[in-house]
Amino acid sequence: MFALEDIIKVTKGQNLNGKIPFKKIAGVSIDSRTLRPGDLFIAVTGQRLDGHHFIAQAISKGACAVIVSREISIQTELPVICVDNTTKALGQIAHFHRSQFNVPVIAITGSAGKTTTKEMLAAILGGQYRVLKNIKTENNQIGVSLTLLRLTKDHEVVVLELGTNHPGEIRWLTEIAKPTIAVLTNIGTSHLEGLKSTEGVFKEKFDLVKFMDPSGVVIFNKDDSYLKTIEKKRIPQKKISYAIKASADVKISALKASPDEIQFTVNQNNFSIRTIALHNVYNALAALCCAQCLKVREDIIKKGLTSFENCHGRQEIKDIAGVRVINDSYNSNPISLKSAIETLNLFKTKGQKILVCADMLELGSQSKRWHERMGKIISETTINTVLTLGSQTVYLFDQIKKKDRILSIHCQSLEEICQHLKRLCKSGDVVLIKGSRGMRMAQVMEFLERNLENMTTCSTPGVEQVVV
């Protein structure tokens, strides 16, 4: 894959072990457990683990060279390359590798919908091309780099999700990946601890456009109040807008929702997605625009969208003993929580609508305000019961408890939430689980999967229809 001389050149590294013999590197690894003989081991320092502690294991597994950011005490005859920052070196190597390939690279960013859009697009493109994509949500400096290092001559297109929680990260990821197509899904109040404001989020996300291929394509959601300003910006790239409401290059002319799918029409072509979440229509439109840019046949686009299944933990529906459970426990921020609330509000049910809601994290000084706002939104819906968990959902709870018609309970633990659900859930109910990953709401879903059969008697889902 690489010559060691190339690695030293692109990382500006210094060899700590004397003269470097000519050596070919088979691959790159940051994990000593999965390293293969002939791999270069990069001692990346993360939040929980420091790769420098695993250099001996990497050498014993057959590493051909090591990249470090400090001197090590281990005696070895292997090349040891010292750099200022091992994570940055990983990105520099990934950028060098990506530069060897002339393939379309699609980069997707936004406050919400990145992973779903990526998976939808990959499902479509897979019907016509050999696709490389991030595994799960490998969307940071390490994940994007490792994805690009898996690029081979067999791949015909790359689909990447780019995430950020501090200024400058999107620029760095864009410089690593060199995208030819940029997709911006939406701008909302996410990662405010690092990005400070919604304007800061937009500025950070727009770096994808500023530092991508100037001859590329920018695809954006024109219904978004920030992204619609791209239309008037003087940028060298071609612009393609999509929308449900606004006038756009790709616009929906008809929309119909049912309990199991949403159907929509674009340019007299009918499409359907197996989801109850209306925000996924925006994700589908973004994927549709990308596919059309790459000249994917219409029948392949339709098949890809129809066959797509929601990503795990993202408004994933399971019918368990007569209760429809919507698992949206993967993550939470104001834009995704508002979408979840709207989804639950759409249902006309035989039973109760129950929202299980935990803290939205990384909102910094604006956390109280946004939890209060979400509480006010919930108060105006048809949701019957709300169970909250966490220090920040107290503010959400305080807004909801003003409404006598809503049963609201603030819980002190996941166990307490589960016990209330065990008492409350009945056949015909719809339960939606939402919260940031750090709140471990996936455990509530696991509890319901284990116990719901014993808690209810009817085996028919309680949803009659979805009202749009």
C-alpha positions, 0 to 999 in steps of 0.5 A: 500500500505505502512505502515507508519513505512516503509515510515519513514525507507526508507526516513530516516525521522523524525516525528515532531508530537510525537508518530506515530500510526500504519497506513496503507497508501492507496496511495501517492499524491503530488497534493492536488487537486487529493488527495484521502482520506487515501493518504500520501501527499508529499509537493514537491517543484517544479519550479513553486509551493511549496507543503508546501503551500497546506498542509492544503488543503491536510489535509482537503481532507483526507490525512493520513500523510504529508511529509515535508522538513521544519517545518510547522505552521499548527496544526494537529494530523496527522503524519508529517514526516520531510526529507531533500528533499521531491522530493528525498523522493518521489523517495525513496518511489517509489524505495521501492514500485518497489522493491516489484515486480518481473517484467521486467522494460524497461528504455529508454533514449537518446537525441531524440526518447524516447517518441515515442519509449516508445509509440511504445513499449507499443503499441506492448507489450499491445497486449500480456501483461498488461503494465504500462508506463509513462503518456505523458512525465513523465520522470523526478524525479517526473514523473518516481516516480509517474509512479512506484507508480502506479505499481500493481500486475496486471501489467506484464511489465513496460515501462519507459522513462528517461530524464535528463538535468543535471549530475546525474539525470539518475543515480538517476532515474535508482536507483529508477526504477531498470531497467532490460532492457535499451534502448539507442536511440541516443546521440546528442546536447541536454540540453548542459546548464547542460551537457556541451558537447555531450560527457557529454550527452553520459556520463550521458545517459550511467549511465543507463547501469552502474547502472541498473541490471547487469544481464539485457539487453542493447539495443543500436543504432549502427548507432550512433557514440557514442552508437556504442562504447558500443559494445566494452565496458566490461559490464556484461549485454547482448548487442543487437545492431540495425541499418539501416546502420551498421552491427548489431544484428538487421538490416534492409535489405530493406526500402521503404517510401511513403507519408503515411507509411514506410515499412522495412524488418528485417530477412525476416519479413516485418513491416510498420509504419504509419509515414513519419519520417525516424528516426522513423524506429530507434524507431521501431527497438528499440521497436522490439528488446525489444519485441523480448527480452520479447518473443512477437509473430511476428504477435503482433509486426507487428500489434503494429507497424502498429497501432501506431500513432505518438505522439501529436506534434511529426511529426504529420501529418494533411491534412487541405484544401489541405495543409499537415501540419507536427506538430513537435512543441513538442520540438526541439534540433539539432538532432530532428531539423535535422530529421525534416529538412530531413523529409521535404526535402524528399517530392516532392510536387505540391506546396511549402515546408515551414519550420516554425522554432523557437529557440532550447533552453538549448544549453548554450554557443553552441547555436549560433554554432548549430543554424548556423549549422542548417541554413547551412543544411537548405540552402542545401535542397529543402525547399522553404520558412523559417519563423523563430522566436526567438533570436537564430534563427537569426543565423539560418536565417543569413545562410539561407538568403544567398540563394536567392532561399529561401524566408526567413523571421525572425519574431518578434512574433507568430502573425507575423508568423501566418499572413505570413502563412495566406498570403503564404499557398496555396493548395499543400503546405507542412508546417512543424512547429518546435521549443522548447516547451518554444517557444509556436509553438503549437499555430501556429498549432492551428492557422492553424487548425482554419484558413486554411480552409478559406485560401485555396480552394483545398481539396486534399493534395499536396504530390505526393510521398516521395523520399528516 
